[in-house]
Amino acid sequence: MATHKSAEKRDRQAKARRARNIAAKSAIKTKVKAVIASVESKNRENSEKALKAAIPAVAKAASKGLIHKKNASRKISRLTKKVNALQ
């Protein structure tokens, strides 16, 4: 446990950042799952809407360093391929 004033502040900051990161990752997973669910139901319009919502969220997470840049690129690419396969 932190005993110095600066160490206590560090601990508070770390907890706040961790909570923020967990919430952001959860939001990304929810949006990605929405795309996959709409693709599985073979609904093209909903799939495209969900994809348009998911792409900026994934890209923003990568720009903030929450997920790796190449991981984000791979997620976006795979989701786009799935949506495009509905044609």
Secondary structure, 3 states (H helix, E strand, C coil): CCCCHHHHHHHHHHHHHHHHHHHHHHHHHHHHHHHHHHHHCCCHHHHHHHHHHHHHHHHHHHHCCCCCHHHHHHHHHHHHHHHHCCC
